[in-house]
Amino acid sequence: MKPSYKHSKHPKVTILLGLIPLLIGMNSCNNDEVFEREQYKNVFALISESDNVARKFHRLGEESIGYVAASLGGTKPTEKDIIVDLAEDKSLIEMYNRTNFDTDVSKYARALPASKYDIDSYRFTIPSGEINGRLPVRIRPDGLSPDSLYFIALRVETHSSYEVNPEKSFILYGIRTKNQWAQADGNTIYNMRGKLRVEGAPSELEMPGTKVMHPLTKNSVRIMAGNEAFVSDIGVLNQHAIVLTVGDDNKVTITPYKSIEIVQVDGDEDFPNLFKIEDDGFKTYKTFLLRYNFKSEGVIYEMKEELRLEFDEEDEEEL
């Protein structure tokens, strides 16, 4: 009769099988512990868009304050202040330009000239128990080109406690200009109702369309003359752009931006070279009524145009 091994066959396998649930449980506990540790970790970051740029508009004609801000993550409140020291690093601008524009130098962002801003201290604090901190920057935008984006490049040099997110440890504070009529990002687009006539021709040509407007100073803007299309090219702008300067009485003076030949024509009742705010009971519009003659490639054109931009007065007050 053969002996029975029913309960004693492969005792080592039996022991290992019994250890597997224990090992899984221990590993699960370790993973939970790591997860909870990560969840509770306090990490701060400089607030920017996905490309580490914080784009801000600053009004021409005045000094204004912008902020480089930081935000703290983590599920537990901090128990001590986080003192952050920033430093300027212009190599960040070079890296941005190479990454985004390669060799197309015409599109490069510029470092904001030192005369255009002040940072009284490069140190700011995220106070204990709070999640935000910010560094004030005083900006004087007059004289900046509407065709360029300007940067103040900053990185975290030191911090007193907790951790900084390495991917958000630097920021490009981007400055563009604005005034009452336009913002310098190429997205202020007025609807145009125009009438164009070649000098001496018997009739006018209706010219519906749109016009991109850029701010130049506190009270002046740039548009293209007639039906010339806007192109972000210095040669085209120098040849075909004009300047509208709005007086305190809302009268508009039309002058060349650079080399275009242009003559303002006054006395037209329908196009009196005037800026006004219109409210039709439903919507509010910024409106220019313009009359001028300009020369292009030896031909003189007579131009009448109405430019209108719908806007919300409450939104504008917040800008």
C-alpha positions in Angstrom: 0.0 0.0 0.0 1.4 3.4 -1.1 1.7 6.1 1.5 -0.6 9.2 1.1 1.0 12.6 0.4 -2.3 14.5 0.2 -1.4 17.0 2.9 2.4 17.0 2.7 3.2 17.3 -1.0 5.4 20.4 -1.9 5.3 22.2 1.5 7.4 25.1 0.1 4.9 26.0 -2.6 2.2 26.0 0.0 4.1 28.5 2.1 4.9 30.8 -0.9 1.3 30.8 -1.9 0.3 31.9 1.5 2.9 34.7 1.5 1.7 36.2 -1.9 -1.4 38.0 -0.4 0.7 39.4 2.4 3.4 40.7 0.0 0.7 42.3 -2.2 -0.8 43.9 0.8 2.5 45.3 1.9 3.3 46.7 -1.5 -0.2 48.3 -1.7 0.4 49.9 1.7 3.8 51.3 0.4 2.2 52.6 -2.7 -0.6 54.3 -0.7 2.0 55.8 1.6 3.9 57.3 -1.4 0.7 58.5 -3.0 -0.4 60.2 0.3 3.0 61.7 0.7 2.9 63.2 -2.8 -0.7 64.4 -2.2 0.3 66.3 0.9 3.5 67.7 -0.5 3.7 71.5 -0.7 5.1 72.6 -4.0 4.9 76.2 -5.4 5.0 77.4 -9.0 5.2 80.7 -10.8 1.9 81.3 -12.6 2.1 81.4 -16.4 0.6 79.9 -19.5 1.8 76.5 -20.9 4.9 78.2 -22.5 6.0 79.8 -19.2 4.8 83.2 -20.5 2.4 85.5 -18.6 1.0 87.9 -21.2 -0.2 91.3 -19.8 -1.4 94.5 -21.4 -0.3 97.9 -20.0 -2.0 101.2 -20.8 0.0 103.8 -22.7 0.3 107.2 -21.1 0.8 106.0 -17.6 2.9 103.9 -15.3 1.0 100.8 -14.1 1.8 97.8 -11.9 1.8 94.2 -13.0 2.5 91.2 -10.9 4.6 88.0 -11.1 2.5 85.6 -9.1 3.2 82.2 -7.4 0.7 79.6 -6.3 1.2 76.8 -3.8 -0.2 73.3 -4.1 -0.6 70.6 -1.5 -3.5 69.4 0.7 -2.1 70.6 4.0 -1.5 74.2 5.0 2.1 75.3 5.3 3.6 75.9 8.7 6.2 78.5 7.8 6.7 81.3 5.3 8.1 80.5 1.9 10.6 83.4 1.0 11.3 83.4 -2.7 14.1 85.3 -4.4 14.0 85.8 -8.1 16.7 86.8 -10.5 16.7 88.1 -14.1 17.9 85.7 -16.8 17.8 87.0 -20.3 19.0 83.6 -21.7 15.4 82.5 -21.2 14.3 85.0 -23.9 16.9 83.5 -26.3 15.6 80.0 -25.5 12.0 81.1 -26.1 12.9 82.7 -29.5 14.9 79.8 -30.7 12.2 77.3 -29.7 9.3 79.2 -31.3 10.8 81.0 -34.2 14.1 79.3 -35.0 15.9 81.7 -37.4 13.0 84.0 -38.2 14.5 86.9 -36.3 11.6 89.3 -37.4 9.3 87.4 -35.0 11.6 87.4 -32.0 10.4 88.8 -28.7 12.6 91.5 -27.1 13.9 92.1 -23.6 12.1 95.0 -22.1 14.5 98.0 -21.9 15.6 98.7 -18.4 14.3 102.3 -18.6 10.7 100.9 -19.0 10.3 99.1 -15.7 11.3 99.0 -12.0 11.4 96.0 -9.6 12.0 97.4 -6.2 12.8 94.0 -4.7 13.2 90.6 -6.3 12.0 88.9 -3.0 8.4 88.0 -2.2 6.8 85.8 0.3 4.1 83.1 0.3 2.9 83.5 4.0 2.5 80.5 6.2 -1.0 79.0 5.8 -1.6 80.8 2.5 -1.3 79.6 -1.1 -0.4 82.8 -3.0 2.4 85.3 -3.2 3.3 88.0 -5.8 6.1 90.3 -6.9 5.1 93.8 -8.1 6.6 95.2 -11.3 6.2 98.9 -12.4 5.8 99.3 -16.1 6.2 102.4 -18.3 5.1 101.3 -21.8 5.3 104.6 -23.7 7.6 104.3 -26.7 7.3 100.5 -27.1 6.6 99.2 -30.5 3.0 97.7 -31.1 4.6 95.1 -33.3 6.8 93.5 -30.6 6.3 91.4 -27.5 8.6 92.4 -24.7 9.8 90.2 -21.9 11.1 90.5 -18.4 12.7 87.1 -17.8 12.8 85.8 -14.2 13.7 82.6 -12.5 13.6 81.3 -8.9 17.1 81.8 -7.5 16.4 80.6 -4.0 13.5 79.7 -1.7 13.5 79.3 2.0 11.3 76.1 2.4 9.2 73.5 0.8 9.7 72.8 -3.0 9.4 74.6 -6.3 8.0 72.9 -9.4 11.1 72.8 -11.7 9.0 73.2 -14.8 7.4 76.4 -13.4 10.5 77.8 -11.7 10.9 80.5 -14.3 8.7 83.0 -16.1 8.6 85.4 -19.1 6.5 88.3 -18.0 5.3 89.5 -21.4 4.3 93.2 -22.0 2.1 94.5 -24.8 0.6 98.0 -25.0 -3.0 99.2 -25.2 -5.1 102.4 -25.2 -8.7 103.3 -25.4 -9.1 102.1 -29.0 -6.8 99.1 -29.4 -4.5 96.4 -28.0 -1.2 95.6 -29.5 -1.6 91.9 -30.3 -3.2 92.2 -33.7 -6.6 91.1 -32.5 -8.3 94.5 -32.4 -10.3 94.3 -35.6 -12.8 97.0 -36.7 -15.5 96.4 -39.2 -15.2 98.8 -42.2 -17.8 100.4 -44.4 -15.7 102.2 -47.0 -16.1 104.1 -50.2 -13.1 104.3 -52.5 -12.7 106.4 -55.6 -9.8 106.9 -57.9 -9.2 110.6 -58.3 -11.1 111.8 -61.4 -13.2 108.6 -61.7 -17.0 109.1 -62.1 -18.1 106.8 -59.3 -17.2 105.3 -55.9 -16.5 101.7 -55.2 -18.1 100.3 -52.0 -15.4 98.8 -49.8 -16.8 96.6 -47.0 -14.2 94.8 -44.9 -12.2 94.9 -41.7 -9.2 96.8 -40.4 -6.6 95.8 -37.8 -5.8 98.6 -35.4 -2.7 99.0 -33.2 -2.1 101.5 -30.4 0.8 103.9 -30.8 0.5 106.4 -27.9 -2.1 107.3 -25.3 -4.3 108.9 -27.9 -3.2 107.6 -31.3 -3.5 104.4 -33.3 -2.3 102.9 -36.6 -4.3 101.4 -39.4 -3.6 100.6 -43.1 -4.7 103.2 -45.6 -7.7 102.5 -47.9 -8.1 98.8 -48.7 -4.5 97.9 -48.1 -4.3 94.6 -46.1 -2.4 94.5 -42.8 0.9 92.7 -43.0 3.2 92.4 -40.0 6.1 93.6 -42.2 8.1 96.8 -41.5 8.4 97.6 -45.2 4.7 97.3 -45.9 3.8 99.3 -42.8 6.2 102.1 -43.6 4.7 102.4 -47.1 1.0 101.9 -46.4 0.1 102.7 -42.8 -1.5 105.9 -41.4 -1.9 107.3 -37.9 -5.2 108.5 -36.3 -4.7 110.9 -33.4 -7.8 111.5 -31.3 -8.1 114.9 -29.6 -9.8 115.8 -26.3 -12.8 116.9 -28.4 -12.8 113.5 -30.3 -11.7 115.2 -33.5 -9.4 112.9 -35.5 -6.1 114.0 -37.2 -4.8 111.8 -39.9 -1.1 111.7 -40.6 1.4 109.3 -42.4 2.9 106.5 -40.3 6.1 106.7 -42.3 6.5 107.4 -46.0 2.9 107.2 -47.4 1.6 110.4 -49.0 -1.8 111.3 -47.4 -4.0 114.4 -47.1 -6.8 114.7 -44.6 -10.0 116.1 -46.1 -12.3 118.0 -43.7 -15.8 119.3 -44.3 -17.6 116.1 -45.2 -20.8 115.9 -43.2 -21.0 112.1 -43.3 -17.3 111.5 -42.7 -16.2 114.4 -40.5 -13.0 112.9 -39.2 -14.5 112.2 -35.8 -14.4 109.5 -33.2 -17.6 108.7 -31.2 -19.3 106.1 -29.0 -22.6 104.8 -30.4 -25.3 103.0 -28.6 -28.2 101.6 -30.7 -30.1 100.4 -27.7 -28.8 96.9 -27.9 -25.1 97.2 -28.6 -22.3 99.8 -28.0 -19.7 100.6 -30.7 -16.5 102.6 -31.0 -16.8 104.4 -34.3 -14.4 106.4 -36.5 -15.7 108.4 -39.4 -12.8 109.3 -41.7 -12.1 111.2 -44.9 -8.7 111.4 -46.6 -6.8 111.1 -49.9 -3.7 108.9 -50.3 -1.3 108.0 -53.1 -0.3 104.5 -53.9 2.0 103.6 -56.8 1.4 107.0 -58.3 -2.4 106.8 -58.2 -4.4 109.1 -55.9 -7.3 107.5 -54.1 -10.1 109.3 -52.3 -11.2 107.4 -49.2 -14.3 107.6 -47.0 -14.6 105.1 -44.2 -16.6 104.2 -41.1 -14.8 101.9 -38.7 -16.9 100.2 -35.9 -16.0 97.9 -33.0 -18.6 96.5 -30.7 -17.5 96.6 -27.1 -18.8 96.2 -23.5 -18.3 99.2 -21.3 -18.3 97.2 -18.1 -15.6 94.9 -19.5 -13.5 97.9 -20.5 -13.6 99.4 -17.0 -12.0 96.2 -15.7 -9.0 96.4 -18.2 
